[in-house]
Amino acid sequence: MFQSSNLTARKRLPDRRTHEIIAFEHDGFRYLASVGRFPDGKIGEVFLNANKLGTAIETQARDLAIVTSLYLQHNGSLQTLRGALTRNPDGSASGVLGRLLDLLAANDSSTP
């Protein structure tokens, strides 16, 4: 098994936690995101679904959310992830995950 000294142990979220729901549109598709937080308010999980059930676009959205959640639960930085994602020439997010993270950052004073 691959081990890296940069990864921390996975921090589990509490069994009961609040979730916020965000509906948004990106690149002509509608998405529904649910965001769970650790008790300190830090984002710890993301669920993301597209309105086109059973399509490749929805599979990609769900997979992006899983990878993002695991990254955050291993103490990854939301700011680092946002900065690593592809941007359009005008600075807007190219992909759906970037769009969601931008929306979260705009509504969350703890996320630069």
VENZI-V184972 format. One record per residue. RES is the residue in three letters. PSI is psi in whole degrees, -180 to 180 (999 if undefined). OMEGA is omega in radians with two decimals (NA if undefined). Layout:
# VENZI-V184972
res = [RES;RES]
psi = [PSI;PSI]
omega = [OMEGA;OMEGA]
This chain:
# VENZI-V184972
res = [MET;PHE;GLN;SER;SER;ASN;LEU;THR;ALA;ARG;LYS;ARG;LEU;PRO;ASP;ARG;ARG;THR;HIS;GLU;ILE;ILE;ALA;PHE;GLU;HIS;ASP;GLY;PHE;ARG;TYR;LEU;ALA;SER;VAL;GLY;ARG;PHE;PRO;ASP;GLY;LYS;ILE;GLY;GLU;VAL;PHE;LEU;ASN;ALA;ASN;LYS;LEU;GLY;THR;ALA;ILE;GLU;THR;GLN;ALA;ARG;ASP;LEU;ALA;ILE;VAL;THR;SER;LEU;TYR;LEU;GLN;HIS;ASN;GLY;SER;LEU;GLN;THR;LEU;ARG;GLY;ALA;LEU;THR;ARG;ASN;PRO;ASP;GLY;SER;ALA;SER;GLY;VAL;LEU;GLY;ARG;LEU;LEU;ASP;LEU;LEU;ALA;ALA;ASN;ASP;SER;SER;THR;PRO]
psi = [138;131;141;137;-13;-19;139;166;147;128;118;144;155;154;-37;126;157;153;142;143;134;121;132;169;143;129;39;2;147;139;154;121;147;132;126;151;153;164;-27;0;-10;137;131;-14;152;133;139;125;145;159;-2;78;139;10;168;-36;-37;-39;-44;-41;-46;-44;-40;-40;-40;-48;-42;-44;-46;-42;-47;-36;-14;25;27;153;129;-37;-42;-44;-46;-43;-23;-17;155;139;151;165;-29;1;-10;159;137;-36;169;-38;-43;-41;-46;-45;-34;-42;-42;-44;-38;-26;6;111;-19;-3;103;999]
omega = [3.13;3.08;3.08;3.13;-3.14;-3.12;3.04;3.10;-3.14;3.10;-3.13;3.06;3.08;3.14;3.10;-3.12;3.11;3.09;3.01;-3.13;3.13;3.04;-3.13;3.13;3.07;3.07;3.08;3.11;3.08;-3.12;3.03;-3.14;3.02;-3.05;3.09;-3.06;2.98;3.14;3.13;3.11;3.14;-3.14;-3.10;3.10;3.14;2.97;-3.08;3.12;3.06;-3.13;3.12;-3.08;3.08;-3.13;3.11;-3.12;3.12;3.09;3.12;3.13;3.14;-3.14;3.08;-3.14;3.13;-3.14;3.12;-3.14;3.12;3.10;-3.12;3.14;3.03;3.05;3.04;-3.11;3.08;3.13;3.12;3.13;3.11;-3.10;-3.11;-3.07;-3.09;3.13;3.02;3.13;3.13;3.12;3.12;-3.12;3.08;-3.06;-3.08;3.13;3.09;3.11;3.13;-3.13;3.05;3.11;3.13;-3.13;-3.12;-3.09;-3.03;-3.10;-3.14;3.13;-3.12;NA]
